[in-house]
Amino acid sequence: MKNKLWGGRFKKSQDPEFEDFSCSMYFDYRLAEYDALGSIAHAKMLGKCGIIPKKDAAAIVKGLTAISKEIEAGKFIYDFTAEDIHTNIQNALEKKIGKPALKLHTARSRNDQVALDTRMYCKNKAQEMYGLVTALQESLLGFAKKNKDVIVPGLTHTQHAQPVLLSDHIEAYVWMLARDKRKLHYAYHAADFMPLGACALAGTSLKIDRKYTARELGFGALCENTMDAVSDRDFVIELLEAVSLVSMHLSRLASDLILWASPEFGFVEIDQQFCTGSSIMPQKVNPDFLELTRGMSGRIYGNLFSVLTMMKGLPLTYNRDMQWDKQPLFDSVEKISKVLSVYGKLVKGIKVNKANIDRALLDESLYATDLAEYLVSKGLDSRQAHSIIGKLVTATLEKKERISGLTIKELKKFSEKFEKGVFKLLDPKVSVASRKKGR
């Protein structure tokens, strides 16, 4: 069983098809940098504690540091015939420094090793995504500021509701993303527990120093229960939950922008850098990035549920089922990171079509709530006011009239409470300003 970390017990080689099926190198190569850094800290600890000779520890650290630099520079040669990234790096180290490399796995199992690598990955990616979400918030705030005086029809049930500031609409997403950042912050801290030293499941009799290793790697705390340390994937699920919420909010924003960019609305124009055309219809400019983003949310939800489902029936402690947490994790993180990066550029390039928006604001049903509240201010109860304005809107629509085209005498047929000053309420600026004062 050449180059297997566990080969001594076995007399037969693995079936080639099973070996290929069980190999995780195709996806866990993404953990290479964390595996090297974790192994450097582990080797330092082994040398400090006198568990292996200091000269061997120094040689291991030197060799792993060189490997780490190769990984960072994109020069490390990944061996896709290796069982996993841990084996790949172990074999590469042995080629570099010889026999001292065989002492690296002292007081360590791949169970606590992969838990360490995955926690380091999750911490790093949570921080990166936090920064990308912040950058998108800044793009959205910049767009809102540039269009701070623009008023658009606000919608409920995708029907005209009331006039709202475009900036308020956009800033709603800024608040959603703020909640997402809290989730990412929590996911970071959920991963910030150092599992190394748990070994396979029960720790080790060797006198290791886990606190030293945790300090070397920047962990805030230790996993206190060794069995939990190797079998926990809650931190993966926490990060996938956070990513799912980010994806949901980006999908909702995409739907708003797709709607606004449609010919029926024409409120905004999406920069063609983020669109594609049709192979048969020459006129088409399709908002494909936004559609792909909206569709991607289903995939990201699926990744979350795949890990939840994989974990739900597992007995303690480590089971090989848990290898299947990596692909959903990597896929969700990589997809959402790319989308966040592109989204910020797209938002900066959005053009607002004020003429089309102003035409939409001519719909006087948008001011029905203002008229009802006017009647309430004149002493009617809210139900009476609601009924009167409902009848007024119905009558004008049926006769193809405008409320602003009625005389005060005609208006008083619906309620004696109406006075000449009521017509000023049929203005988007007045409508928005009146509700701003009421906050």
PAVEX-666198 format. One record per residue (C-alpha): x, y, z; residue in one letter. Coordinates in Angstrom, 2 decimals, decimal comma, always signed. Each point is the difference from the previous one (the first is absolute). Layout:
<nodes>
> X:Y:Z:a;
...
</nodes>
This chain:
<nodes>
> +0,00:+0,00:+0,00:m;
> +2,55:+2,55:-1,17:k;
> -0,48:+3,66:+1,00:n;
> -3,07:-0,75:+2,14:k;
> +0,17:+1,45:+3,49:l;
> -1,87:-3,07:+1,27:w;
> +1,39:-2,80:-2,20:g;
> +1,64:-2,22:+2,62:g;
> -3,17:-1,90:+0,88:r;
> -0,85:-0,89:-3,60:f;
> +1,22:-2,90:-2,14:k;
> -1,99:+0,93:-3,09:k;
> -0,03:+3,14:-2,09:s;
> -3,23:+1,91:-0,44:q;
> -2,26:-0,71:-2,94:d;
> +0,94:+2,68:-2,58:p;
> -3,58:+1,18:-0,51:e;
> -0,59:+0,24:+3,75:f;
> +3,31:+1,81:+0,39:e;
> -1,02:+2,56:-2,60:d;
> -3,47:+0,38:+1,54:f;
> +1,38:+0,55:+3,50:s;
> +2,77:+2,40:-1,03:c;
> -0,66:+3,53:+1,24:s;
> +2,94:+1,68:-1,74:m;
> -2,31:+1,23:-2,76:y;
> -1,48:+2,52:+2,41:f;
> +1,95:+0,12:+3,29:d;
> +3,10:+1,39:-1,71:y;
> -1,61:+3,31:+0,94:r;
> +1,06:-0,72:+3,59:l;
> +3,70:-0,22:-0,92:a;
> +1,08:+3,35:+1,45:e;
> -1,81:-0,69:+3,26:y;
> +1,38:-3,53:+0,21:d;
> +3,55:+1,28:-0,38:a;
> -0,46:+2,77:+2,57:l;
> -1,67:-2,37:+2,46:g;
> +2,82:-2,51:-0,41:s;
> +2,63:+2,70:+0,60:i;
> -1,64:+0,94:+3,30:a;
> -0,33:-3,68:+0,95:h;
> +3,67:-0,69:-0,76:a;
> +1,09:+3,01:+2,05:k;
> -2,07:-1,27:+2,92:m;
> +1,46:-3,52:-0,27:l;
> +3,52:+1,44:+0,11:g;
> -0,75:+2,41:+2,84:k;
> -1,49:-2,79:+2,12:c;
> +2,93:-2,35:-0,70:g;
> -2,27:-2,57:-1,64:i;
> +2,26:-0,04:-3,06:i;
> +3,60:+1,29:-0,20:p;
> +0,22:+3,75:-0,53:k;
> +2,22:-0,46:-3,06:k;
> -2,67:-2,18:-1,62:d;
> -2,69:+2,53:+0,88:a;
> +2,12:+2,75:-1,55:a;
> +0,51:-2,04:-3,17:a;
> -3,75:-0,68:-0,24:i;
> -0,81:+3,68:+0,49:v;
> +2,54:+1,02:-2,63:k;
> -1,36:-2,51:-2,49:g;
> -3,64:+0,92:+0,64:l;
> +0,82:+3,72:-0,25:t;
> +1,45:-0,64:-3,47:a;
> -3,12:-1,97:-0,94:i;
> -2,21:+2,79:+1,35:s;
> +1,79:+2,53:-2,18:k;
> -0,42:-2,29:-3,03:e;
> -3,73:-0,26:+0,71:i;
> -0,31:+3,78:+0,33:e;
> +1,89:+0,56:-3,26:a;
> -2,07:-2,62:-1,84:g;
> +3,09:-2,19:-0,55:k;
> -0,85:-2,93:+2,26:f;
> -0,56:-3,19:-1,98:i;
> -3,28:-1,60:+1,03:y;
> +0,05:-3,79:-0,24:d;
> -3,52:-1,04:-0,95:f;
> +0,94:-3,65:+0,52:t;
> +0,50:+0,73:+3,71:a;
> -2,80:-0,98:+2,35:e;
> -0,49:+3,53:+1,30:d;
> +1,78:+3,33:+0,40:i;
> +1,49:-1,09:+3,35:h;
> +1,70:-2,98:-1,68:t;
> +1,10:+2,17:-2,92:n;
> +1,75:+2,50:+2,27:i;
> +1,46:-2,74:+2,22:q;
> +1,49:-1,71:-3,08:n;
> +1,32:+3,31:-1,37:a;
> +1,63:+0,73:+3,36:l;
> +1,65:-3,41:+0,09:e;
> +1,50:+0,63:-3,44:k;
> +1,41:+3,31:+1,24:k;
> +1,46:-0,97:+3,39:i;
> +0,02:-3,79:+0,19:g;
> -0,62:-2,01:+3,18:k;
> -0,74:+2,90:+2,42:p;
> -3,25:+0,46:-1,96:a;
> -1,22:-3,35:+1,40:l;
> -0,14:+1,57:+3,48:k;
> -2,45:+2,74:-0,98:l;
> -3,09:-2,15:+0,56:h;
> +0,95:-0,66:+3,63:t;
> -2,93:+0,75:+2,39:a;
> -2,29:+0,73:-2,92:r;
> -2,70:-1,75:-2,03:s;
> -1,46:+1,03:-3,31:r;
> -3,24:+0,36:+1,96:n;
> +1,20:+2,99:+2,02:d;
> +2,20:+1,15:-2,88:q;
> -2,88:+0,39:-2,47:v;
> -2,14:+1,62:+2,69:a;
> +2,81:+2,52:+0,55:l;
> +0,46:+0,72:-3,71:d;
> -3,73:+0,44:-0,55:t;
> -0,37:+2,30:+3,00:r;
> +2,90:+2,15:-1,25:m;
> -1,59:+0,11:-3,46:y;
> -3,38:+1,02:+1,45:c;
> +1,54:+2,75:+2,14:k;
> +1,93:+1,43:-2,92:n;
> -2,91:-0,15:-2,44:k;
> -2,44:+1,49:+2,52:a;
> +2,35:+2,99:+0,31:q;
> +0,41:+0,29:-3,77:e;
> -3,74:-0,13:-0,61:m;
> -0,57:+2,55:+2,78:y;
> +2,25:+2,37:-1,96:g;
> -1,77:-0,73:-3,30:l;
> -3,41:+0,62:+1,57:v;
> +1,30:+3,29:+1,43:t;
> +1,25:+1,03:-3,44:a;
> -3,41:-0,76:-1,53:l;
> -1,69:+2,04:+2,73:q;
> +2,26:+2,92:-0,91:e;
> -0,93:-0,35:-3,69:s;
> -3,70:-0,05:+0,88:l;
> +0,36:+3,03:+2,28:l;
> +1,89:+1,83:-2,74:g;
> -2,81:-0,74:-2,46:f;
> -2,61:+1,11:+2,57:a;
> +1,85:+3,26:+0,67:k;
> +0,35:+0,75:-3,71:k;
> -3,77:-0,45:-0,40:n;
> -1,10:+1,34:+3,40:k;
> -2,79:+2,17:-1,44:d;
> -1,45:-2,59:-2,38:v;
> -3,47:-1,25:+0,94:i;
> -1,39:-3,27:-1,37:v;
> -3,27:-1,88:+0,37:p;
> +0,35:-2,30:+2,99:g;
> -1,56:-3,42:-0,51:l;
> -1,81:-2,59:+2,07:t;
> -1,13:-3,20:-1,75:h;
> +1,84:+1,54:-3,03:t;
> -2,88:+2,54:-0,19:q;
> +0,32:+3,75:+0,40:h;
> -0,17:+0,88:+3,69:a;
> +1,48:+3,37:+1,03:q;
> +2,76:+2,31:-1,25:p;
> +3,34:-0,71:+1,68:v;
> +3,50:+1,32:-0,28:l;
> +2,19:-2,13:-2,22:l;
> +2,70:+0,43:+2,63:s;
> -2,29:-1,51:+2,66:d;
> -0,66:-2,98:-2,25:h;
> +3,71:-0,58:-0,61:i;
> +0,94:+0,58:+3,64:e;
> -2,40:-2,79:+1,00:a;
> +2,54:-2,34:-1,58:y;
> +2,82:+1,69:+1,89:v;
> -1,80:-0,94:+3,23:w;
> -0,52:-3,57:-1,21:m;
> +3,71:-0,26:-0,71:l;
> +0,76:+1,45:+3,44:a;
> -1,88:-2,94:+1,52:r;
> +1,96:-2,33:-2,27:d;
> +3,23:+1,45:+1,36:k;
> -1,13:-0,82:+3,52:r;
> -0,59:-3,58:-1,15:k;
> +3,46:-0,14:-1,58:l;
> +1,51:+1,40:+3,18:h;
> -1,75:-2,72:+1,99:y;
> +1,14:-2,67:-2,49:a;
> +3,59:+1,19:+0,43:y;
> -0,22:-0,43:+3,76:h;
> -1,73:-3,36:-0,35:a;
> +3,11:-1,21:-1,85:a;
> +2,45:+1,65:+2,41:d;
> +0,59:-3,08:+2,17:f;
> +3,25:-1,96:-0,44:m;
> -0,57:-3,79:-0,32:p;
> +3,59:-1,18:-0,41:l;
> +1,02:-2,36:+2,77:g;
> -3,28:-1,89:-0,05:a;
> +1,74:-2,49:-2,32:c;
> -2,35:-2,72:-1,26:a;
> -2,60:+0,60:+2,74:l;
> +1,55:-0,44:+3,46:a;
> +3,08:+2,21:+0,11:g;
> +3,53:-1,25:+0,60:t;
> +2,14:-1,19:+2,90:s;
> +2,90:+2,14:-1,28:l;
> +0,55:+3,27:+1,87:k;
> -1,08:+2,46:-2,67:i;
> -0,74:+3,71:+0,48:d;
> -3,29:+0,78:-1,74:r;
> -0,09:+3,59:+1,21:k;
> +3,35:+0,67:-1,65:y;
> -1,28:-1,38:-3,32:t;
> -3,19:+2,06:+0,28:a;
> +2,03:+3,19:+0,59:r;
> +2,24:-0,78:-2,97:e;
> -3,03:-0,36:-2,24:l;
> -1,98:+2,95:+1,38:g;
> -2,86:-2,00:+1,51:f;
> -1,99:+1,62:+2,78:g;
> -0,87:-3,19:+1,88:a;
> +0,47:-3,77:+0,13:l;
> -2,49:-2,74:-0,80:c;
> -0,41:-1,37:+3,52:e;
> -1,56:-3,38:-0,81:n;
> +2,19:-2,14:-2,25:t;
> -2,90:-2,04:-1,39:m;
> -1,91:+3,14:-0,91:d;
> +3,16:+1,53:-1,47:a;
> +0,31:-2,62:-2,74:v;
> -3,71:-0,55:-0,67:s;
> -1,30:+3,58:+0,05:d;
> -0,92:+1,67:-3,26:r;
> -2,39:+2,58:+1,47:d;
> +2,47:+2,71:-0,96:f;
> -0,25:-1,06:-3,66:v;
> -3,79:+0,11:+0,22:i;
> +0,12:+3,43:+1,69:e;
> +2,05:+1,39:-2,88:l;
> -2,26:-1,64:-2,59:l;
> -3,02:+1,52:+1,76:e;
> +1,61:+3,45:-0,15:a;
> +0,84:-0,46:-3,69:v;
> -3,58:-1,15:-0,68:s;
> -1,39:+3,20:+1,51:l;
> +2,43:+2,12:-2,03:v;
> -1,09:-1,90:-3,10:s;
> -3,68:+0,54:+0,80:m;
> +0,47:+3,75:+0,37:h;
> +2,06:+0,26:-3,19:l;
> -2,73:-1,98:-1,78:s;
> -2,70:+2,40:+1,20:r;
> +2,04:+3,01:-1,13:l;
> +0,51:-1,72:-3,35:a;
> -3,77:-0,41:-0,38:s;
> -0,59:+3,71:+0,68:d;
> +2,63:+1,04:-2,52:l;
> -1,25:-2,47:-2,63:i;
> -3,52:+1,37:+0,46:l;
> +1,16:+3,62:-0,16:w;
> +2,11:-0,69:-3,10:a;
> -2,90:-1,61:-1,90:s;
> -1,63:+2,03:-2,82:p;
> -3,25:+0,08:+1,99:e;
> +1,77:+1,96:+2,75:f;
> +3,10:+1,47:-1,61:g;
> +1,10:+1,60:+3,27:f;
> +3,64:-1,08:-0,30:v;
> +2,49:-1,16:-2,58:e;
> +2,51:-2,72:+0,89:i;
> +3,49:+0,51:-1,40:d;
> +0,51:-2,30:-2,98:q;
> +3,19:-1,34:+1,57:q;
> -2,27:-2,08:+2,22:f;
> -2,47:-1,05:-2,69:c;
> -0,08:-2,36:-2,97:t;
> -1,93:-0,12:-3,25:g;
> -2,13:-2,47:-1,91:s;
> +1,31:-2,31:-2,71:s;
> -3,17:+0,58:-2,05:i;
> -1,49:+3,35:+1,11:m;
> +2,44:+2,82:-0,81:p;
> -1,71:+2,60:+2,21:q;
> +0,37:-1,87:+3,30:k;
> +2,09:+1,22:+2,96:v;
> -0,65:-2,55:+2,72:n;
> +0,89:+0,59:+3,68:p;
> +1,69:-3,39:+0,23:d;
> +2,24:+0,69:+2,99:f;
> -3,03:+0,89:+2,09:l;
> -1,93:-3,04:-1,22:e;
> +2,94:-2,30:+0,71:l;
> +0,31:+1,51:+3,46:t;
> -3,69:-0,57:+0,68:r;
> +0,19:-3,58:-1,23:g;
> +3,17:-0,68:+1,97:m;
> -1,85:+0,42:+3,30:s;
> -1,66:-3,39:-0,55:g;
> +3,38:-1,66:-0,37:r;
> +1,30:+1,68:+3,15:i;
> -3,07:-1,04:+1,99:y;
> +0,58:-3,53:-1,29:g;
> +3,58:+0,07:+1,25:n;
> -1,20:+0,93:+3,49:l;
> -2,60:-2,74:+0,04:f;
> +2,42:-2,59:-1,35:s;
> +2,29:+0,52:+3,00:v;
> -2,90:+0,11:+2,46:l;
> -1,34:-3,25:-1,46:t;
> +3,44:-1,65:-0,05:m;
> +0,56:+0,82:+3,69:m;
> -3,44:-0,79:+1,39:k;
> +0,42:-3,76:+0,52:g;
> +3,69:-0,29:+0,82:l;
> +1,02:-1,71:+3,25:p;
> +3,07:+1,28:+1,82:l;
> +2,70:+0,54:-0,91:t;
> +1,64:+0,47:-3,42:y;
> -1,62:-1,78:-2,94:n;
> +1,16:+0,09:-3,59:r;
> -3,38:+1,44:-0,97:d;
> +1,41:+3,30:+1,25:m;
> +2,31:+0,21:-3,00:q;
> -3,07:+1,22:-1,89:w;
> -0,13:+3,28:+1,92:d;
> +2,85:+1,44:-2,10:k;
> -1,50:+0,26:-3,47:q;
> -3,17:+1,82:+1,15:p;
> +2,09:+2,30:+2,19:l;
> +2,52:+0,88:-2,68:f;
> -2,68:+0,37:-2,67:d;
> -2,14:+2,39:+2,05:s;
> +2,93:+2,11:+1,18:v;
> +1,57:+0,29:-3,45:e;
> -3,28:+0,76:-1,77:k;
> -1,19:+2,66:+2,44:i;
> +3,43:+1,64:+0,16:s;
> +0,10:+0,39:-3,78:k;
> -3,57:+1,30:-0,12:v;
> +0,65:+2,55:+2,77:l;
> +3,06:+1,28:-1,83:s;
> -1,86:+0,44:-3,31:v;
> -3,17:+1,40:+1,61:y;
> +1,82:+3,05:+1,36:g;
> +1,24:+0,90:-3,50:k;
> -3,45:-0,53:-1,49:l;
> -1,66:+2,32:+2,54:v;
> +2,47:+2,78:-0,76:k;
> -0,90:-0,18:-3,70:g;
> -3,80:+0,12:+0,33:i;
> -1,63:+2,90:-1,88:k;
> -3,32:+1,41:+1,24:v;
> -2,64:+1,02:-2,55:n;
> -1,75:+2,90:+1,76:k;
> -2,47:+0,64:-2,85:a;
> -1,45:-3,51:+0,20:n;
> -0,20:+0,19:+3,79:i;
> -1,83:+3,34:-0,17:d;
> -2,54:-1,48:-2,40:r;
> -0,66:-2,84:+2,43:a;
> -0,54:+2,50:+2,81:l;
> -2,95:+1,49:-1,94:l;
> -2,05:-2,95:+1,29:d;
> -2,10:+1,81:+2,63:e;
> -0,96:-3,21:+1,78:s;
> +3,47:+0,31:+1,53:l;
> -1,37:+2,84:+2,14:y;
> -3,09:-1,86:+1,27:a;
> +1,53:-0,58:+3,44:t;
> +0,92:+3,70:+0,26:d;
> -3,62:+0,92:-0,79:l;
> -1,33:-2,50:+2,55:a;
> +2,32:+1,38:+2,68:e;
> -1,15:+3,51:-0,95:y;
> -3,58:-1,03:+0,81:l;
> +1,15:-1,57:+3,28:v;
> +1,64:+3,32:+0,88:s;
> -3,42:+1,61:-0,63:k;
> -1,67:-2,23:+2,58:g;
> -1,13:-3,12:-1,87:l;
> +0,97:-3,40:+1,29:d;
> +2,44:-2,02:-2,09:s;
> -2,62:-2,46:-1,28:r;
> -2,27:+2,80:-1,23:q;
> +2,93:+1,76:-1,64:a;
> +1,18:-3,23:-1,66:h;
> -3,48:-0,67:-1,43:s;
> -0,45:+3,53:-1,35:i;
> +3,35:+0,08:-1,79:i;
> -0,56:-3,51:-1,36:g;
> -3,25:+1,18:-1,57:k;
> +1,68:+3,15:-1,32:l;
> +2,77:-1,99:-1,70:v;
> -2,50:-2,46:-1,48:t;
> -2,22:+2,81:-1,37:a;
> +2,84:+1,88:-1,67:t;
> +1,45:-3,17:-1,54:l;
> -3,37:-1,04:-1,39:e;
> -0,59:+3,45:-1,52:k;
> +3,65:+0,25:-1,12:k;
> +0,34:+3,21:+2,00:e;
> +2,76:+1,29:+2,20:r;
> -0,55:+0,99:+3,61:i;
> +1,96:+3,19:-0,66:s;
> -2,45:+0,78:-2,84:g;
> -3,03:+0,07:+2,32:l;
> -1,39:+3,19:+1,44:t;
> -0,25:+0,41:+3,75:i;
> -3,78:-0,22:-0,40:k;
> +0,33:-3,39:-1,70:e;
> +2,40:-1,14:+2,65:l;
> -2,38:+0,97:+2,78:k;
> -2,54:-2,47:-1,39:k;
> +2,23:-2,66:+1,52:f;
> +0,55:+1,90:+3,28:s;
> -0,80:+3,47:+1,29:e;
> +3,36:-0,08:+1,79:k;
> +1,90:+0,71:-3,22:f;
> +1,33:+3,54:-0,40:e;
> +1,91:+1,74:-2,79:k;
> +3,38:-0,68:+1,60:g;
> -0,44:-3,75:-0,50:v;
> +1,25:+0,13:-3,59:f;
> +3,54:+0,78:+1,11:k;
> +0,17:-3,53:+1,40:l;
> +0,04:-1,39:-3,55:l;
> +3,70:+0,67:-0,25:d;
> +2,79:-2,56:+0,59:p;
> +2,23:+2,48:+1,82:k;
> -2,79:+1,05:+2,36:v;
> -0,91:-3,63:+0,60:s;
> +3,54:-1,04:+0,87:v;
> +0,68:+3,11:+2,09:a;
> -3,17:-0,48:+2,05:s;
> +1,02:-3,54:+0,96:r;
> +3,54:+1,04:+0,80:k;
> -1,39:+2,46:+2,53:k;
> -2,16:-2,72:+1,56:g;
> +2,97:-2,23:+0,87:r;
</nodes>
